[in-house]
C-alpha cells in the first residue's frame, strides 16, 4: 500500500502545475490532499476523478480557503467529514475514510502565522483535537493521519530553529503538544522512524531563496497507530517537480488495502 499526502496550496493551482499528470505514475492507493482552496462546484474534471480514483472532499465554507480531500483506488466502507465542532468543521479540516480495519484521515491544522487571532484558533483546534486523538488511539482500529500539522516537532525538523522558537509552528507549547501525541497516546511519526537524517523538509517559504537554499520545515506527516506504523517499509519526499510550496510525502506499507 502506498499513501501520498500533499498540501496542494490550491488544488486548481496544483493541477495547473502538473500534479494530476504526475499522480497516475505514482501507483498510490490513497492520496490525501490539504488546502484545497476550492468549493464543491470548483472540483471538476481531472481534479474530481484523476486516473479513476474515487474522490471525497470536505470543503471550507469560506471560498478559496482550507479544505481537505482523499483520493482512493478502493471505495471506502465509510467516509466521515469533520470532527463535530462547528468552528473547526466550517473550515474543512478533517476527512476520514475507513477501509476494513484501517482508517486514513486527511487533516489540515490551522496556521497561526498570520496573527494572534489565528494562533488562538490553532490552540483551540489542538485543545479539542487531542481528546479525539486519544479516542482514535483507543478505538481498536489502525489509524493513519496524513496531512499538514503546521508544527515542526524537533530542532532537526527545520533549518533555522534558533530564530523560530517564538514563531508559530515551532512554539514550545506546540512542540510539547506533539510530543504528547507520540509519548502519551502512542502515535508514531513514521517518517522519523525510518529516516533520521537532517534537512528533510516538506515546506519552504515563498520568501527569499528558501527553496533554492533548502531553508525548510518538516510540517507534513503520516502519523499512525503502532500496528500499521510497523508495516511502513519506505519513506520519501518528492522534490523533482514542484506542485505547491509543499512537497509530497510518500510512504509505502507492507499492507494489502
C-alpha positions as a Markdown table, in Angstrom:
| # | Residue | x | y | z |
|---|---|---|---|---|
| 1 | Unk | 0.0 | 0.0 | 0.0 |
| 2 | Unk | 1.3 | 3.4 | -1.0 |
| 3 | Unk | 0.0 | 6.6 | 0.6 |
| 4 | Unk | 0.8 | 10.1 | -0.5 |
| 5 | Unk | 0.0 | 13.3 | 1.3 |
| 6 | Unk | 0.4 | 16.8 | 0.0 |
| 7 | Unk | -0.7 | 20.3 | 0.9 |
| 8 | Unk | -1.6 | 21.5 | -2.6 |
| 9 | Unk | -2.0 | 25.2 | -1.7 |
| 10 | Unk | -4.9 | 25.4 | -4.0 |
| 11 | Unk | -5.9 | 22.2 | -5.8 |
| 12 | Unk | -6.6 | 24.1 | -9.1 |
| 13 | Unk | -3.1 | 25.7 | -8.8 |
| 14 | Unk | -1.5 | 22.3 | -8.2 |
| 15 | Unk | -3.4 | 20.9 | -11.3 |
| 16 | Unk | -2.0 | 23.7 | -13.4 |
| 17 | Unk | 1.5 | 22.7 | -12.2 |
| 18 | Unk | 1.1 | 19.1 | -13.3 |
| 19 | Unk | 0.1 | 17.4 | -10.1 |
| 20 | Unk | -2.6 | 15.3 | -11.8 |
| 21 | Unk | -0.3 | 14.4 | -14.6 |
| 22 | Unk | 2.3 | 13.2 | -12.1 |
| 23 | Unk | -0.1 | 11.3 | -9.9 |
| 24 | Unk | -1.1 | 8.3 | -12.1 |
| 25 | Unk | 2.6 | 7.4 | -12.4 |
| 26 | Unk | 3.0 | 7.0 | -8.6 |
| 27 | Unk | 0.9 | 3.8 | -8.1 |
| 28 | Unk | -0.6 | 5.3 | -4.9 |
| 29 | Unk | -3.5 | 3.5 | -3.3 |
| 30 | Unk | -4.6 | 6.6 | -1.3 |
| 31 | Unk | -3.8 | 10.2 | -1.8 |
| 32 | Unk | -4.6 | 12.8 | 0.9 |
| 33 | Unk | -4.6 | 16.5 | 0.0 |
| 34 | Unk | -5.0 | 19.6 | 2.1 |
| 35 | Unk | -5.7 | 23.3 | 1.5 |
| 36 | Unk | -7.9 | 22.8 | -1.5 |
| 37 | Unk | -8.9 | 26.4 | -1.7 |
| 38 | Unk | -12.0 | 25.3 | -3.6 |
| 39 | Unk | -15.7 | 24.7 | -3.2 |
| 40 | Unk | -17.5 | 21.6 | -4.3 |
| 41 | Unk | -18.6 | 23.2 | -7.6 |
| 42 | Unk | -14.9 | 24.0 | -8.4 |
| 43 | Unk | -13.9 | 20.4 | -8.2 |
| 44 | Unk | -14.5 | 19.0 | -11.7 |
| 45 | Unk | -12.6 | 17.1 | -14.4 |
| 46 | Unk | -9.3 | 15.6 | -13.5 |
| 47 | Unk | -9.5 | 17.2 | -10.1 |
| 48 | Unk | -12.7 | 15.3 | -9.3 |
| 49 | Unk | -11.6 | 11.9 | -10.7 |
| 50 | Unk | -8.0 | 11.6 | -11.7 |
| 51 | Unk | -7.0 | 8.3 | -13.2 |
| 52 | Unk | -10.1 | 6.6 | -12.0 |
| 53 | Unk | -9.6 | 7.4 | -8.3 |
| 54 | Unk | -12.6 | 7.6 | -6.0 |
| 55 | Unk | -12.6 | 11.1 | -4.5 |
| 56 | Unk | -14.0 | 12.7 | -1.4 |
| 57 | Unk | -13.8 | 16.3 | -0.1 |
| 58 | Unk | -14.5 | 18.4 | 2.9 |
| 59 | Unk | -14.6 | 22.0 | 1.7 |
| 60 | Unk | -14.5 | 25.1 | 3.9 |
| 61 | Unk | -17.5 | 27.4 | 4.0 |
| 62 | Unk | -15.3 | 30.3 | 3.1 |
| 63 | Unk | -14.4 | 30.5 | -0.6 |
| 64 | Unk | -10.8 | 30.0 | -1.6 |
| 65 | Unk | -9.8 | 28.7 | 1.9 |
| 66 | Unk | -8.6 | 25.5 | 3.5 |
| 67 | Unk | -10.4 | 22.2 | 2.7 |
| 68 | Unk | -9.2 | 18.6 | 2.6 |
| 69 | Unk | -9.6 | 15.6 | 0.3 |
| 70 | Unk | -8.9 | 11.9 | -0.1 |
| 71 | Unk | -8.4 | 10.0 | -3.4 |
| 72 | Unk | -8.6 | 6.2 | -3.2 |
| 73 | Unk | -8.3 | 3.3 | -5.6 |
| 74 | Unk | -10.8 | 1.3 | -3.5 |
| 75 | Unk | -14.1 | 2.6 | -2.4 |
| 76 | Unk | -14.1 | 3.2 | 1.3 |
| 77 | Unk | -16.6 | 1.4 | 3.6 |
| 78 | Unk | -17.4 | 4.7 | 5.2 |
| 79 | Unk | -16.4 | 8.4 | 4.9 |
| 80 | Unk | -16.8 | 10.9 | 7.7 |
| 81 | Unk | -16.5 | 14.7 | 7.3 |
| 82 | Unk | -15.5 | 16.9 | 10.2 |
| 83 | Unk | -15.0 | 16.4 | 13.9 |
| 84 | Unk | -18.3 | 17.7 | 15.2 |
| 85 | Unk | -17.0 | 21.1 | 16.4 |
| 86 | Unk | -18.7 | 23.8 | 14.3 |
| 87 | Unk | -15.9 | 26.3 | 14.4 |
| 88 | Unk | -13.5 | 23.7 | 13.1 |
| 89 | Unk | -15.8 | 22.0 | 10.6 |
| 90 | Unk | -16.6 | 25.3 | 9.0 |
| 91 | Unk | -13.0 | 25.5 | 7.8 |
| 92 | Unk | -12.9 | 22.0 | 6.3 |
| 93 | Unk | -10.0 | 20.4 | 8.2 |
| 94 | Unk | -10.8 | 16.7 | 8.7 |
| 95 | Unk | -11.9 | 13.9 | 6.4 |
| 96 | Unk | -11.8 | 10.2 | 7.4 |
| 97 | Unk | -12.1 | 7.2 | 5.1 |
| 98 | Unk | -12.5 | 3.6 | 6.5 |
| 99 | Unk | -11.1 | 0.6 | 4.7 |
| 100 | Unk | -11.8 | -2.5 | 6.7 |
| 101 | Unk | -9.9 | -2.2 | 10.0 |
| 102 | Unk | -7.9 | 0.8 | 8.7 |
| 103 | Unk | -8.8 | 4.4 | 8.8 |
| 104 | Unk | -7.0 | 7.1 | 6.8 |
| 105 | Unk | -7.5 | 10.7 | 7.7 |
| 106 | Unk | -6.7 | 13.8 | 5.7 |
| 107 | Unk | -6.1 | 16.6 | 8.2 |
| 108 | Unk | -5.1 | 20.3 | 7.9 |
| 109 | Unk | -4.2 | 22.1 | 11.2 |
| 110 | Unk | -4.7 | 25.8 | 11.3 |
| 111 | Unk | -1.7 | 28.0 | 10.8 |
| 112 | Unk | -1.1 | 30.6 | 13.4 |
| 113 | Unk | 1.4 | 32.6 | 11.4 |
| 114 | Unk | -0.9 | 35.4 | 10.3 |
| 115 | Unk | -1.6 | 36.8 | 13.7 |
| 116 | Unk | -2.6 | 36.2 | 17.3 |
| 117 | Unk | -6.3 | 35.5 | 16.4 |
| 118 | Unk | -5.2 | 32.7 | 14.1 |
| 119 | Unk | -2.8 | 31.3 | 16.7 |
| 120 | Unk | -5.7 | 31.3 | 19.2 |
| 121 | Unk | -7.7 | 29.4 | 16.6 |
| 122 | Unk | -4.8 | 26.9 | 16.3 |
| 123 | Unk | -4.7 | 26.4 | 20.0 |
| 124 | Unk | -8.5 | 26.0 | 20.1 |
| 125 | Unk | -8.1 | 23.3 | 17.4 |
| 126 | Unk | -5.3 | 21.5 | 19.3 |
| 127 | Unk | -7.2 | 21.6 | 22.6 |
| 128 | Unk | -10.3 | 20.0 | 21.1 |
| 129 | Unk | -8.4 | 17.6 | 18.8 |
| 130 | Unk | -6.3 | 15.9 | 21.5 |
| 131 | Unk | -9.1 | 14.0 | 23.2 |
| 132 | Unk | -10.2 | 12.9 | 19.7 |
| 133 | Unk | -6.8 | 11.6 | 19.0 |
| 134 | Unk | -6.9 | 9.7 | 22.3 |
| 135 | Unk | -10.2 | 8.1 | 21.2 |
| 136 | Unk | -8.6 | 7.2 | 17.9 |
| 137 | Unk | -5.7 | 5.6 | 19.7 |
| 138 | Unk | -8.0 | 3.6 | 21.8 |
| 139 | Unk | -10.6 | 2.6 | 19.3 |
| 140 | Unk | -9.0 | -0.6 | 18.2 |
| 141 | Unk | -8.6 | 0.4 | 14.6 |
| 142 | Unk | -5.4 | 1.1 | 12.7 |
| 143 | Unk | -5.2 | 4.8 | 12.0 |
| 144 | Unk | -3.0 | 6.9 | 9.7 |
| 145 | Unk | -3.4 | 10.7 | 10.0 |
| 146 | Unk | -2.0 | 12.3 | 6.8 |
| 147 | Unk | -1.5 | 16.0 | 6.4 |
| 148 | Unk | -0.2 | 19.4 | 7.2 |
| 149 | Unk | 0.1 | 19.6 | 11.0 |
| 150 | Unk | 1.7 | 23.1 | 10.9 |
| 151 | Unk | 4.1 | 22.1 | 13.7 |
| 152 | Unk | 7.8 | 21.2 | 13.3 |
| 153 | Unk | 8.5 | 18.8 | 16.1 |
| 154 | Unk | 12.2 | 19.0 | 16.9 |
| 155 | Unk | 15.2 | 21.1 | 16.0 |
| 156 | Unk | 16.1 | 18.7 | 13.2 |
| 157 | Unk | 12.8 | 19.4 | 11.6 |
| 158 | Unk | 13.5 | 23.0 | 10.4 |
| 159 | Unk | 16.6 | 24.8 | 9.1 |
| 160 | Unk | 16.5 | 27.9 | 11.3 |
| 161 | Unk | 15.3 | 26.5 | 14.6 |
| 162 | Unk | 17.1 | 29.1 | 16.8 |
| 163 | Unk | 15.4 | 32.1 | 15.2 |
| 164 | Unk | 12.0 | 30.4 | 15.0 |
| 165 | Unk | 11.5 | 29.5 | 18.7 |
| 166 | Unk | 9.0 | 32.3 | 19.2 |
| 167 | Unk | 7.2 | 31.8 | 15.9 |
| 168 | Unk | 4.1 | 29.8 | 15.2 |
| 169 | Unk | 4.9 | 26.3 | 14.1 |
| 170 | Unk | 7.8 | 25.9 | 16.5 |
| 171 | Unk | 6.4 | 27.3 | 19.7 |
| 172 | Unk | 7.4 | 25.3 | 22.8 |
| 173 | Unk | 3.7 | 24.6 | 23.7 |
| 174 | Unk | 3.1 | 23.4 | 20.1 |
| 175 | Unk | 6.1 | 21.1 | 20.2 |
| 176 | Unk | 5.2 | 19.7 | 23.7 |
| 177 | Unk | 1.6 | 19.0 | 22.4 |
| 178 | Unk | 3.0 | 17.0 | 19.5 |
| 179 | Unk | 5.4 | 15.2 | 21.9 |
| 180 | Unk | 2.4 | 14.2 | 23.9 |
| 181 | Unk | 0.7 | 12.8 | 20.8 |
| 182 | Unk | 3.7 | 10.5 | 20.4 |
| 183 | Unk | 4.6 | 9.7 | 24.0 |
| 184 | Unk | 1.3 | 9.7 | 25.8 |
| 185 | Unk | -1.0 | 8.5 | 23.0 |
| 186 | Unk | 1.4 | 6.2 | 21.4 |
| 187 | Unk | 1.2 | 7.5 | 17.8 |
| 188 | Unk | 4.2 | 7.1 | 15.6 |
| 189 | Unk | 5.9 | 9.7 | 13.3 |
| 190 | Unk | 6.5 | 7.2 | 10.5 |
| 191 | Unk | 9.0 | 9.3 | 8.5 |
| 192 | Unk | 11.2 | 9.8 | 11.5 |
| 193 | Unk | 11.1 | 6.2 | 12.5 |
| 194 | Unk | 12.6 | 5.3 | 9.2 |
| 195 | Unk | 14.7 | 8.4 | 8.2 |
| 196 | Unk | 16.6 | 10.2 | 10.9 |
| 197 | Unk | 18.6 | 12.4 | 8.6 |
| 198 | Unk | 18.6 | 16.2 | 8.9 |
| 199 | Unk | 17.4 | 18.7 | 6.3 |
| 200 | Unk | 14.4 | 16.5 | 5.4 |
| 201 | Unk | 11.7 | 19.2 | 4.8 |
| 202 | Unk | 8.3 | 19.3 | 3.3 |
| 203 | Unk | 7.6 | 23.1 | 3.2 |
| 204 | Unk | 9.5 | 26.1 | 2.1 |
| 205 | Unk | 8.5 | 29.7 | 2.3 |
| 206 | Unk | 8.0 | 31.6 | -0.9 |
| 207 | Unk | 10.0 | 34.4 | 0.5 |
| 208 | Unk | 13.7 | 34.8 | -0.4 |
| 209 | Unk | 15.5 | 31.8 | -1.7 |
| 210 | Unk | 14.1 | 29.3 | 0.8 |
| 211 | Unk | 13.6 | 26.5 | -1.8 |
| 212 | Unk | 16.9 | 27.1 | -3.6 |
| 213 | Unk | 18.8 | 27.1 | -0.3 |
| 214 | Unk | 16.6 | 24.3 | 1.3 |
| 215 | Unk | 15.6 | 26.5 | 4.2 |
| 216 | Unk | 12.6 | 24.5 | 5.0 |
| 217 | Unk | 10.3 | 23.0 | 7.7 |
| 218 | Unk | 9.0 | 19.4 | 8.1 |
| 219 | Unk | 5.4 | 20.0 | 9.0 |
| 220 | Unk | 3.7 | 17.4 | 6.8 |
| 221 | Unk | 3.3 | 13.9 | 8.4 |
| 222 | Unk | 1.9 | 10.5 | 8.2 |
| 223 | Unk | 1.3 | 9.8 | 11.9 |
| 224 | Unk | -0.1 | 6.3 | 12.8 |
| 225 | Unk | -1.0 | 3.8 | 15.4 |
| 226 | Unk | 1.8 | 1.4 | 16.2 |
| 227 | Unk | 0.5 | -1.7 | 14.3 |
| 228 | Unk | 0.3 | -0.1 | 10.9 |
| 229 | Unk | 3.3 | 2.1 | 11.5 |
| 230 | Unk | 5.4 | -1.0 | 12.0 |
| 231 | Unk | 4.4 | -2.0 | 8.4 |
| 232 | Unk | 5.9 | 1.0 | 6.8 |
| 233 | Unk | 8.8 | 0.0 | 4.6 |
| 234 | Unk | 9.9 | 3.1 | 2.7 |
| 235 | Unk | 9.6 | 6.9 | 3.0 |
| 236 | Unk | 10.4 | 9.7 | 0.6 |
| 237 | Unk | 9.8 | 13.4 | 0.0 |
| 238 | Unk | 9.4 | 14.1 | -3.8 |
| 239 | Unk | 11.2 | 17.2 | -4.9 |
| 240 | Unk | 11.9 | 16.7 | -8.6 |
| 241 | Unk | 8.9 | 18.8 | -9.5 |
| 242 | Unk | 7.0 | 21.5 | -7.5 |
| 243 | Unk | 3.2 | 21.4 | -7.3 |
| 244 | Unk | 2.9 | 23.9 | -4.4 |
| 245 | Unk | 5.1 | 25.3 | -1.6 |
| 246 | Unk | 4.9 | 21.9 | 0.0 |
| 247 | Unk | 6.3 | 18.6 | -1.4 |
| 248 | Unk | 4.5 | 15.2 | -1.5 |
| 249 | Unk | 5.3 | 12.8 | 1.4 |
| 250 | Unk | 5.2 | 9.2 | 0.1 |
| 251 | Unk | 5.2 | 6.2 | 2.4 |
| 252 | Unk | 4.9 | 2.5 | 1.4 |
| 253 | Unk | 3.4 | -0.1 | 3.7 |
| 254 | Unk | 3.5 | -3.9 | 3.7 |
| 255 | Unk | -0.2 | -4.0 | 3.9 |
| 256 | Unk | -3.0 | -5.1 | 1.5 |
| 257 | Unk | -5.7 | -2.4 | 1.4 |
